Amino acid sequence: MVARVVDGRTLYVNTNAAPARVTLAGEQHDTLTGKAYTDRVDLPPYGVALLR
């Protein structure tokens, strides 16, 4: 798992062949999909999320 903060948004990239869970502080929105996540986001293998 790799995470980078850019301009107030965090890009999460699952670099593994297995799903990964990211714990969040409250609600955040994925800029790429428009989905809202509360407390966590589950990324599929090699999945990405750009949260704000």
Secondary structure, 3 states (H helix, E strand, C coil): CEEEEECCEEEEECCCCCCEEEEEEEEEEECCCCCEEEEEEEECCCCEEEEC
